[in-house]
Amino acid sequence: MGTQNPRTWSELPPDLLESIYNRLSFTDFHRAKLVCWNWNLSSKLTVPKKIRSPWLLLFPEDDEDEEDGSGSVLLFSPEEEERTYRTKRDFSGNRFLANSGKWFLVIDSRFNLYIIDVFSETRIDLPHLEESLLDKEESEDLRGLLWVDEKTAEYVVVLFFNFPSGNVGFCKKGDDHYTKIPLHCGVPWRLEGLTDAVLFGYRLYMRTQLSYIRILDLSKQQGYEDVNKFEPFQLFSSTQDCSIAVTRRGEVLLVKSILENTNIVSFSICKDIDYNPQEEVDSLEAKTKMSLTNQLSSPMISSSSSSSTFLLVPSYLHARPRNASLPMAKRASSIKCEASQSEKIEYKTSVSRNSNMSKLQAGYLFPEIARRRSAHLVKYPDAQIISLGIGDTTEPIPEVITSAIAKKAHELSTIEGYSGYGAEQGAKPLRSAIAKTFYGGLTIGDDDIFVSDGAKCDISRLQVMFGSNVTIAVQDPSYPAYVDSSVIMGQTGQFNTDVQKYKNIEYMRCTPENGFFPDLSTVGRTDIIFFCSPNNPTGAAATREQLTQLVQFAKKNGSIIVYDSAYAMYMSDDNPHSIYEIPGAEEVAIETSSFSKYAGFTGVRLGWTVIPKQLLYSDGFPVAKDFNRIVCTSFNGASNLSQAGGLACLSPEGLEAMRKVIGFYKENTNIIIDTFTSLGYNVYGGRNAPYVWVEFPKQSSWDVFSEILEKTHVVTTPGSGFGPGGEGFVRVSAFGHRDNILEACRRFRQLYK
């Protein structure tokens, strides 16, 4: 018998070899391929047995003796009892960042990145890390996501540098560098930051600081594309503990964990966030087949390489692309997934939602600030928070005013003093007092004044009167109620996240360079012009010459000005307190104002709107008559108690008391101005309004807001919340007790010294 070729010595027929292969375990199958050429050929004609349970991988510790082989990765299959396997490659000094099936993302001790198949040891080197992306001294903070398509060998790597406050970069097959993904600069404020992320295929889902979902398509030849199919939406509050997960079928879930006791966590899940952001599931129903294996195990990869790490890895024979996710911040010893006994059916009406409501960009600015404040208190329960954000008054209402309210309240308990409904337009004595006090010597009469429950409420009533077919212009930045009410009424188009503006709104840019008064030669014609002076948030007050330009501009274009003078009594400069000080304004302007910031009536609620008889529509119909109809239809008049207080405000004693309170707040503004000026910042406002507008060049206003809150426990207001023109600024309110103002300024000096 001749000598057999060592590579082909087996003479077993192919059908017998196939029968043998069908009986072999997953590991023995691949070991048998190495026996000889015949066995290797037969293996290609046989489908190996799939492993139903995931593999357990044990990674090496850095401080172990490399000579004992501990630098290898140990592999254990639950279906092969009492058997373990060890990789030939030594992984000592390497750190495993992420995995996708059998492929792992690894960084070695020389900061080289590569992906490797731990079974076949096939290695793909990745581009070198740029110094602008990663400080090597902080390499322990590097995290990553990996997706590999095992059929096509396509892959995507996403790296998070100094998570969660640093940079994000990605590369894919064929790239020789990492493409940066900005988290703040040029990003809509609701999509800023990063708290969690998951990668599925070429699509990256990022949960932002405010719990909105930002979706990026990384498949483009150059760069990436934001591909949110809906306007950015907030599925859960930013204060709730949420994580993103992807099922094996590719469904993207946002999972809110609810701690029921020390050992059990249940879930509330929003699924298919890529397509239907409204669908929320309170429990895992029987029909919802999903696996959270990857999401629950991924945090284990990110552990420091100084200790052993383990991971459950699915069989590499499963060709479906896998997902990866960033580590969750919290873990529990056991998890309960509640399943309902029967499918949950919720009743729904046949009424369609107002499509304009879906255009709104998440929550109103100030409730969002309040939510962040609450979340901060959860994180720092003992923090002494000072609120200089929302413009809410803090000093007591003067007694001369509250005594009048108390007297009126007592009168209501008597037969002689009781009164029910009053005139919708307001009590005649109060209307007369407003006309005399604020418009004496002008062309405004008692019957031009409509008393209300506040200027903000009247802005919405005016919008109802104008209807959905008008166009509007607003200062940029400006009080958010003007824009939001316009969106709700249907006056605007969709929100453009690239420029942070709504379509069909004319944004009149107000910057330090133009003295916070818009260049009207560049402003397009609109039906309605919202204008606030002194301005909220910048604190700038328009001069007589500037308001004359505005009135002439409105007359030329046939527009109506809605002039918000809610801060007129704070004026220090010799600027007009009312738009009606400008000749001809009564033909083109409505003015709205309030007692809120004068007398501390933010909770009492009392304001007024002026609509002169001379103001006419294009058909000659008086605007005041339509507003009167709106008021009579939707409003039963301001409270008789608040109106009694308002009348007391306008008495000689009341006016003196209000000026004293206003003077107190203006002293606060001087303290704030002096603080930031001494720190070298450009400071605006304050002189004519209770707001200080501080510039932080080339910084995200939400980043500055977060830094101040995190490091000083002081709440401010990010400028971008007032419009794109507010980016790079922070508004600091002067409404606060003196001790709080002084303490906040001490903390500012400590932070920015």
C-alpha positions in Angstrom: 0.0 0.0 0.0 1.5 3.3 -1.1 2.0 6.3 1.1 -1.0 8.5 1.4 -0.9 12.3 0.9 -1.1 13.6 4.5 -3.7 16.2 3.4 -6.0 13.6 1.9 -5.4 10.4 3.8 -9.1 9.9 4.8 -11.0 7.6 2.5 -14.4 7.9 4.2 -17.1 8.5 1.7 -18.7 12.0 1.6 -22.1 10.9 2.8 -20.5 9.2 5.9 -18.5 12.4 6.6 -21.7 14.4 6.3 -23.4 12.1 8.8 -20.5 12.6 11.2 -20.6 16.4 10.8 -24.3 16.4 11.6 -23.6 14.8 14.9 -20.8 17.1 15.9 -21.1 20.0 18.3 -20.4 23.5 17.1 -16.8 23.5 18.3 -16.0 20.0 17.2 -17.4 20.8 13.8 -14.8 23.5 13.2 -12.0 21.4 14.7 -12.9 18.5 12.4 -12.4 20.8 9.3 -8.7 20.8 10.2 -8.3 17.0 10.0 -7.5 16.8 6.3 -8.5 18.1 2.9 -11.4 15.6 2.5 -12.9 16.5 5.8 -12.5 20.2 5.1 -14.3 19.8 1.7 -17.1 17.8 3.3 -17.6 20.5 5.9 -18.5 23.0 3.2 -21.3 20.7 2.1 -22.8 20.5 5.6 -24.6 23.2 7.6 -23.1 23.2 11.1 -25.4 22.9 14.1 -26.6 26.2 15.4 -26.0 27.0 19.0 -29.2 28.1 20.7 -27.5 29.6 23.7 -25.0 32.4 23.6 -21.3 31.9 24.2 -19.8 33.1 27.4 -16.5 34.9 26.9 -14.0 35.7 29.7 -11.5 38.5 28.9 -8.0 38.8 30.4 -6.9 41.0 33.3 -4.0 43.3 32.7 -2.2 42.4 35.9 -2.1 38.7 35.3 1.1 36.8 34.4 1.1 36.6 30.6 3.2 33.5 30.6 0.4 31.4 32.0 -1.7 32.1 28.9 -4.1 34.3 30.8 -3.9 36.9 28.1 -6.1 34.7 26.0 -9.9 34.9 25.8 -11.7 31.9 27.4 -14.8 30.7 25.5 -17.5 28.5 27.0 -20.6 27.1 25.3 -23.5 26.2 27.6 -24.4 23.3 25.3 -21.0 21.7 25.9 -20.7 21.0 29.6 -17.3 20.9 31.2 -15.6 22.3 28.1 -13.8 25.6 27.7 -11.7 26.9 24.9 -8.9 29.4 24.7 -8.0 31.7 21.8 -4.5 31.5 20.5 -4.1 35.3 20.4 -2.8 37.1 23.5 -5.1 40.0 24.4 -3.2 41.3 27.4 -3.2 45.1 27.5 -6.2 45.2 25.1 -9.5 46.7 26.0 -12.8 45.4 24.5 -15.1 48.3 23.7 -18.0 46.7 21.9 -19.2 43.7 19.9 -21.4 42.8 16.9 -21.9 39.0 16.9 -18.5 37.4 16.8 -16.7 40.6 16.0 -15.2 42.8 18.7 -14.0 46.4 18.7 -10.6 46.5 20.5 -8.1 49.1 21.5 -4.6 48.0 22.4 -2.0 49.5 24.7 -0.6 51.7 21.9 -4.0 53.2 21.2 -4.4 51.2 18.0 -8.0 50.4 17.2 -9.1 47.2 15.3 -12.0 44.8 15.0 -11.4 41.1 15.3 -13.3 37.8 14.9 -12.3 36.1 18.2 -13.1 32.7 16.6 -11.1 32.9 13.3 -8.9 35.7 14.6 -9.5 37.7 11.4 -8.4 41.2 12.1 -9.3 44.6 10.5 -7.3 47.6 11.5 -9.1 50.9 11.9 -7.8 54.4 11.2 -5.5 55.9 13.8 -7.0 58.1 16.4 -6.5 61.8 15.9 -5.2 63.9 18.8 -8.1 66.3 18.3 -10.5 63.5 19.1 -8.8 61.7 22.0 -6.5 62.8 24.7 -4.5 59.6 25.4 -4.4 60.3 29.1 -8.2 60.0 29.1 -8.3 56.9 26.9 -10.1 54.9 29.7 -13.1 57.1 28.9 -13.2 55.8 25.3 -16.4 53.9 24.5 -17.7 52.5 21.2 -20.4 50.8 19.2 -19.9 48.3 16.5 -22.0 46.8 13.7 -20.8 44.2 11.2 -22.7 42.6 8.4 -21.1 39.1 8.3 -22.4 38.4 4.8 -20.9 41.5 3.1 -18.1 42.3 5.6 -19.5 45.9 5.8 -18.9 47.5 9.2 -19.5 50.7 11.1 -17.6 51.9 14.2 -18.8 54.7 16.4 -16.5 56.1 19.1 -17.4 58.2 22.0 -14.5 60.2 23.4 -14.8 61.4 27.1 -18.5 60.2 27.2 -20.9 61.9 27.7 -19.5 65.4 27.3 -16.8 64.9 24.7 -16.7 64.1 21.0 -18.3 61.5 18.8 -16.8 60.1 15.6 -17.4 57.3 13.3 -15.8 55.4 10.4 -17.0 52.6 8.1 -15.5 50.2 5.7 -13.2 52.1 3.3 -12.8 55.2 5.5 -9.3 56.4 6.4 -10.4 58.8 9.1 -13.1 59.4 11.6 -16.0 61.7 10.8 -16.9 63.9 13.7 -20.6 64.2 14.9 -21.2 67.5 16.7 -23.2 67.2 19.9 -23.8 70.9 20.5 -22.4 73.3 17.9 -25.0 73.8 15.2 -27.3 71.3 16.7 -30.9 72.1 17.7 -30.9 72.7 21.4 -33.4 69.9 22.0 -31.1 67.5 20.2 -28.0 68.6 22.0 -25.8 66.3 24.1 -25.9 62.5 24.6 -26.9 60.2 27.4 -27.3 56.9 25.5 -27.0 55.5 22.0 -27.5 52.4 20.0 -26.3 51.4 16.5 -28.2 49.2 14.1 -26.8 48.9 10.7 -25.9 52.3 9.3 -28.4 54.0 11.6 -27.3 55.6 14.9 -30.0 56.4 17.5 -28.9 58.9 20.2 -30.9 59.8 23.3 -30.1 63.5 24.0 -29.7 65.3 27.3 -33.4 66.2 27.2 -34.5 62.6 26.2 -35.2 63.4 22.6 -34.2 60.9 20.0 -31.7 62.0 17.3 -31.4 59.6 14.4 -28.4 59.7 12.0 -27.9 57.8 8.8 -24.2 56.9 8.5 -24.3 55.2 5.1 -23.6 58.4 3.1 -20.4 58.4 1.0 -19.5 61.7 2.7 -20.5 62.5 6.3 -23.9 61.6 7.6 -27.5 62.8 7.5 -30.0 63.6 10.2 -33.0 61.5 9.3 -35.7 62.1 11.9 -38.9 61.3 10.1 -40.8 63.4 12.5 -40.0 66.6 14.3 -37.8 65.8 17.4 -40.0 64.1 20.0 -39.6 63.5 23.7 -40.8 60.1 24.7 -40.0 60.2 28.4 -39.1 63.0 30.7 -35.3 63.8 30.9 -35.5 63.1 34.6 -36.5 59.4 34.0 -34.0 56.5 33.8 -34.2 55.5 30.1 -32.1 53.4 27.7 -32.2 52.7 24.0 -32.4 49.1 22.8 -32.8 47.3 19.5 -34.5 43.9 19.1 -33.1 41.1 17.0 -35.7 42.1 14.4 -34.4 45.6 14.2 -37.2 47.3 16.3 -35.8 50.3 18.1 -37.1 50.7 21.7 -36.8 53.3 24.3 -36.9 51.5 27.7 -37.8 53.3 30.9 -36.9 51.2 33.9 -39.1 51.6 37.0 -37.6 50.5 40.3 -40.3 48.7 42.3 -38.1 47.5 45.2 -34.5 46.7 45.8 -34.4 43.7 43.5 -37.0 44.1 40.8 -37.2 46.5 37.9 -40.1 46.6 35.5 -40.2 48.4 32.1 -42.3 50.9 30.2 -41.3 50.7 26.5 -41.8 53.0 23.5 -41.3 50.9 20.4 -40.7 51.7 16.7 -39.5 55.2 17.6 -38.2 55.5 14.1 -41.7 55.4 12.7 -44.4 55.9 15.3 -43.3 58.0 18.3 -46.7 57.9 19.9 -46.8 54.2 20.6 -46.0 53.4 24.2 -46.2 50.0 25.8 -46.5 49.7 29.6 -45.4 46.1 29.7 -43.9 43.4 27.5 -47.0 41.8 26.0 -47.0 38.2 24.9 -47.1 39.2 21.2 -44.0 41.4 21.6 -41.2 39.0 20.9 -38.0 40.8 21.8 -34.6 40.1 23.3 -32.9 42.5 25.6 -29.8 40.3 25.8 -27.5 42.7 24.0 -28.7 45.8 25.9 -28.3 44.1 29.3 -24.9 42.7 28.5 -23.2 45.5 26.6 -22.2 47.5 29.7 -20.0 44.6 30.7 -17.7 45.2 27.7 -17.0 48.7 28.8 -15.6 47.8 32.2 -12.0 48.8 32.8 -9.4 46.4 31.4 -7.9 46.1 34.8 -10.4 43.5 35.8 -12.0 40.4 34.2 -14.9 41.0 31.9 -17.5 38.6 30.5 -20.0 38.8 27.8 -22.7 36.7 26.3 -22.1 36.4 22.6 -24.5 34.8 20.1 -23.3 32.1 17.7 -21.4 33.5 14.8 -23.4 31.3 12.5 -26.3 33.7 12.8 -25.8 36.1 9.9 -28.3 38.7 10.9 -26.7 42.1 11.7 -26.5 42.7 15.4 -26.7 45.9 17.4 -24.7 47.5 20.1 -25.5 50.0 22.8 -23.8 52.3 25.2 -23.6 51.3 28.8 -26.5 51.9 31.1 -25.8 53.9 34.1 -27.6 51.6 36.6 -28.1 47.9 36.9 -30.2 45.6 39.1 -29.7 42.2 40.5 -32.8 40.8 38.8 -35.2 42.0 36.1 -38.9 41.4 35.9 -40.5 41.7 32.5 -44.2 41.9 33.1 -46.5 40.2 30.6 -50.2 40.9 30.5 -52.7 38.1 30.4 -54.5 39.4 27.4 -53.8 42.0 24.8 -54.2 45.5 26.1 -56.8 47.5 24.1 -57.2 51.2 24.6 -60.2 53.1 23.5 -59.5 55.9 21.0 -61.9 58.5 19.7 -62.3 59.3 16.0 -61.2 62.9 16.5 -58.0 63.8 14.7 -55.3 65.8 16.5 -54.7 69.4 15.6 -51.8 69.0 13.2 -50.4 72.3 14.2 -49.7 71.0 17.7 -47.3 68.5 16.3 -45.2 71.3 14.9 -44.4 72.6 18.3 -40.8 71.9 19.4 -41.4 69.8 22.5 -42.2 71.6 25.8 -42.5 75.3 26.3 -39.2 76.8 27.4 -39.9 77.5 31.0 -41.5 74.2 32.0 -38.4 72.6 30.4 -36.2 74.6 32.7 -38.3 73.6 35.6 -37.9 69.9 34.6 -34.2 70.3 34.5 -34.2 72.0 37.9 -36.2 69.0 39.3 -33.7 66.5 37.8 -30.9 68.4 39.3 -32.5 68.2 42.7 -32.8 64.4 42.3 -29.1 64.3 41.6 -28.2 66.7 44.4 -31.0 66.5 47.0 -29.2 68.7 49.4 -28.3 71.5 46.9 -29.3 75.0 47.8 -30.7 75.9 44.4 -31.1 79.6 43.5 -33.5 80.3 40.7 -32.6 83.2 38.4 -34.2 81.6 35.3 -38.0 82.0 35.0 -39.0 85.7 35.4 -41.1 85.2 38.5 -41.3 87.9 41.1 -40.1 87.1 44.6 -40.8 90.2 46.8 -44.1 90.6 48.7 -47.0 92.6 47.2 -47.1 96.0 49.0 -49.6 96.1 51.8 -51.4 99.1 50.3 -52.4 96.8 47.5 -53.1 93.6 49.4 -55.3 95.5 51.9 -57.5 96.6 49.0 -57.8 93.0 47.8 -58.7 91.9 51.3 -61.3 94.6 51.7 -62.9 93.6 48.4 -62.9 90.0 49.5 -64.6 90.9 52.7 -67.2 92.9 50.9 -68.1 89.9 48.9 -69.3 88.3 52.1 -71.9 91.0 52.5 -75.2 91.7 50.8 -74.2 95.2 50.0 -70.8 94.4 48.7 -71.4 91.2 46.8 -71.0 91.2 43.0 -71.0 88.5 40.4 -70.1 88.7 36.7 -68.5 92.0 35.8 -68.0 93.7 32.4 -65.8 91.5 30.2 -63.8 94.6 29.2 -63.0 95.3 32.9 -64.4 97.6 35.6 -64.9 101.2 34.4 -62.9 102.8 37.3 -59.8 100.6 36.6 -60.0 101.2 32.8 -60.1 104.9 33.5 -57.1 104.7 36.0 -55.0 102.8 33.4 -55.8 105.3 30.7 -54.9 108.2 33.0 -51.8 106.7 34.5 -50.1 105.2 31.4 -51.6 107.1 28.5 -52.4 110.5 29.9 -52.0 113.2 27.2 -52.2 110.6 24.4 -55.1 109.7 22.2 -56.1 106.7 24.2 -59.5 106.6 26.0 -61.1 104.5 28.6 -63.0 102.4 26.1 -59.9 101.6 24.1 -58.7 99.5 27.1 -59.6 95.8 27.7 -58.7 94.5 31.2 -57.6 90.9 31.3 -55.9 88.2 33.3 -52.5 89.0 31.9 -50.6 90.0 28.8 -49.7 86.4 27.9 -53.4 85.4 27.8 -54.2 88.4 25.6 -51.5 87.5 23.1 -53.3 84.2 22.5 -56.7 86.0 22.3 -55.2 88.3 19.7 -54.0 85.3 17.7 -57.4 83.8 17.8 -58.8 87.1 16.4 -56.2 87.3 13.7 -56.8 83.7 12.5 -54.6 81.3 10.6 -54.1 83.2 7.4 -51.9 86.1 8.6 -48.1 86.2 8.5 -46.0 87.3 11.5 -42.7 88.8 12.3 -40.9 88.5 15.7 -37.7 89.9 17.2 -35.0 87.3 17.4 -34.6 86.6 20.2 -38.0 87.2 21.7 -40.5 85.9 24.2 -41.5 82.4 23.1 -45.3 82.9 23.5 -45.4 84.9 20.2 -44.0 82.1 18.1 -45.7 79.2 19.9 -49.2 80.8 19.7 -48.6 81.4 15.9 -47.7 77.8 15.4 -50.8 76.6 17.3 -53.0 78.9 15.2 -51.6 77.4 11.9 -49.9 80.6 10.8 -46.5 78.9 10.2 -45.0 76.0 8.3 -42.8 73.3 9.7 -39.8 73.9 11.9 -36.4 73.8 10.1 -33.9 72.2 12.5 -31.0 73.4 10.4 -31.7 77.1 11.0 -33.8 76.7 14.1 -36.7 78.6 12.6 -40.3 78.0 11.6 -41.2 78.5 7.9 -43.4 81.6 7.2 -42.2 83.5 10.3 -40.0 86.6 9.7 -37.3 86.6 12.3 -36.0 90.1 12.9 -32.4 89.6 14.1 -31.5 91.7 17.2 -27.9 91.7 18.1 -25.3 93.8 20.0 -24.0 94.9 16.6 -27.3 96.5 15.6 -28.2 97.8 19.1 -30.8 95.0 19.4 -33.0 96.8 16.9 -33.6 95.0 13.6 -32.5 96.4 10.2 -35.9 97.0 8.8 -34.6 97.3 5.3 -33.9 93.6 5.3 -37.3 92.6 6.9 -40.0 91.2 4.6 -43.5 92.4 4.8 -45.8 90.6 7.2 -49.4 91.2 8.5 -48.5 91.2 12.2 -45.3 92.5 13.9 -44.7 91.4 17.5 -42.4 93.8 19.2 -41.4 93.9 22.9 -39.7 97.0 24.5 -38.0 96.8 26.9 -37.2 93.5 25.4 -37.5 90.1 27.0 -34.9 88.6 27.0 -32.2 91.1 26.0 -33.4 94.0 28.2 -32.9 96.4 25.4 -35.3 99.4 25.1 -36.1 100.9 21.7 -35.4 104.7 21.3 -37.9 107.2 20.1 -36.2 107.3 16.7 -36.2 103.5 16.4 -39.9 103.2 17.3 -40.7 106.0 14.8 -39.0 103.8 12.1 -41.1 100.8 13.2 -44.4 102.7 13.0 -43.4 104.1 9.6 -42.4 100.6 8.5 -45.8 99.2 9.6 -47.7 102.0 7.8 -45.8 101.5 4.6 -46.6 97.7 4.6 -50.1 98.0 6.0 -49.1 95.9 9.0 -50.3 95.8 12.6 -47.8 96.0 15.5 -48.5 94.1 18.7 -46.4 96.1 21.1 -45.6 94.4 24.5 -44.8 97.0 27.1 -44.9 94.7 30.2 -41.6 96.1 31.5 -42.1 99.9 30.7 -42.0 100.9 34.4 -38.4 99.6 34.6 -37.2 102.1 32.1 -34.3 104.3 33.2 -33.4 105.9 29.9 -35.5 108.6 28.3 -37.2 106.2 25.9 -40.9 105.9 25.1 -42.9 104.0 27.7 -45.7 103.4 25.2 -45.9 102.9 21.4 -48.6 105.6 21.4 -46.0 108.2 22.2 -45.1 107.9 18.5 -47.3 110.0 16.1 -49.6 107.8 14.0 -49.1 104.6 16.1 -52.8 104.5 17.1 -53.5 103.7 13.4 -51.1 100.6 13.3 -50.5 99.4 16.8 -52.0 97.3 19.6 -50.4 97.5 23.0 -50.5 94.9 25.7 -49.2 95.2 29.3 -49.4 93.7 32.8 -49.3 94.3 36.5 -47.2 91.1 36.9 -43.7 92.6 37.1 -44.8 95.9 38.6 -46.8 94.8 41.6 -45.9 91.1 41.9 -49.1 90.0 40.3 -47.6 86.9 38.6 -50.0 84.8 40.6 -52.8 87.4 41.1 -53.1 87.8 37.3 -54.1 91.2 35.9 -53.2 92.9 32.7 -54.6 95.0 29.9 -54.6 95.4 26.1 -55.1 98.7 24.2 -56.8 98.7 20.8 -57.5 102.3 19.6 -60.6 103.1 17.6 -58.4 104.3 14.8 -57.0 100.9 14.1 -58.9 99.4 11.1 -58.8 96.3 9.0 -58.2 96.5 5.2 -62.0 96.7 4.8 -62.4 99.5 7.2 -63.8 97.4 10.1 -62.6 98.4 13.6 -60.2 95.9 15.0 -61.4 96.7 18.6 -64.9 95.4 17.7 -63.6 92.0 16.8 -61.5 91.8 19.9 -64.5 92.8 22.0 -66.3 89.9 20.4 -63.4 87.5 21.2 -63.3 88.7 24.8 -67.1 88.4 25.3 -67.0 84.9 23.8 -64.0 83.4 25.6 -63.6 85.5 28.8 -65.9 86.5 31.6 -63.6 89.3 32.8 -60.8 89.5 35.2 -61.4 88.6 38.9 -63.0 91.4 40.8 -60.5 90.8 43.6 -57.5 91.3 41.2 -59.2 94.4 39.7 -59.5 95.9 43.2 -55.8 95.3 43.7 -55.1 96.9 40.3 -57.0 100.0 41.2 -55.0 100.2 44.4 -51.8 99.9 42.4 -52.7 103.0 40.5 -53.4 105.1 43.5 -50.6 107.6 44.5 -49.6 105.3 47.4 -49.8 102.2 45.2 -47.6 103.8 42.5 -45.0 104.8 45.0 -45.0 101.2 46.5 -44.6 99.7 43.0 -41.7 102.0 42.1 -40.0 101.0 45.4 -40.3 97.3 44.5 -39.1 97.9 41.0 -36.2 99.9 42.4 -35.3 96.9 44.5 -35.1 94.6 41.5 -33.1 97.2 39.5 -30.6 97.1 42.3 -30.4 93.4 41.8 -29.6 93.9 38.1 -26.8 96.2 39.0 -25.2 93.6 41.3 -25.5 91.0 38.5 -24.1 93.4 35.9 -21.2 94.3 38.0 -20.4 90.6 38.7 -20.2 89.5 35.1 -18.5 92.7 33.9 -15.8 92.2 36.5 -15.3 88.7 35.2 -14.7 90.1 31.7 -18.0 89.1 30.0 -20.0 91.3 27.6 -23.2 92.2 29.5 -26.3 93.8 28.0 -29.7 94.8 29.4 -30.5 95.4 33.0 -30.7 99.2 32.8 -34.2 99.2 31.4 -35.5 95.7 32.3 -35.1 93.1 35.1 -33.0 90.9 32.9 -29.3 90.7 32.3 -28.2 89.3 28.9 -24.7 87.8 29.2 -22.7 86.8 26.2 -20.7 83.5 26.1 -19.0 83.6 22.7 -18.8 80.4 20.6 -20.5 78.4 23.3 -23.9 76.6 23.3 -26.3 78.5 25.6 -27.7 75.1 26.8 -24.1 74.0 27.6 -23.5 77.2 29.7 -26.9 76.7 31.4 -26.0 73.1 32.3 -22.5 74.1 33.5 -23.8 76.9 35.7 -26.5 74.6 37.2 -24.1 71.7 37.7 -21.3 73.7 39.3 -23.2 76.5 41.1 -26.7 75.2 41.6 -28.0 78.4 40.0 -30.8 78.2 37.4 -30.5 80.7 34.5 -32.2 80.7 31.1 -30.4 79.6 27.9 -30.6 82.2 25.2 -31.4 79.8 22.4 -34.7 79.1 24.1 -35.8 82.6 22.9 -34.8 81.9 19.3 -31.7 81.2 17.2 -30.5 84.8 17.8 -30.1 83.9 21.4 -27.5 81.3 20.9 -24.3 82.1 22.8 -26.2 84.1 25.5 -27.7 83.4 28.9 -30.4 85.4 30.5 -30.0 86.0 34.2 -33.2 87.3 36.0 -33.0 89.9 38.7 -36.1 88.6 40.4 -34.8 87.2 43.7 -34.2 87.9 47.3 -31.1 90.0 47.9 -29.4 87.3 49.8 -29.9 84.9 47.0 -28.7 87.4 44.4 -25.5 88.0 46.4 -24.9 84.3 46.9 -25.5 83.5 43.2 -23.0 86.2 42.2 -20.5 84.8 44.7 -20.9 81.4 43.0 -20.5 83.0 39.6 -17.2 84.6 40.6 -16.0 81.3 42.0 -16.9 79.4 38.8 -15.5 82.0 36.3 -12.7 83.5 38.2 
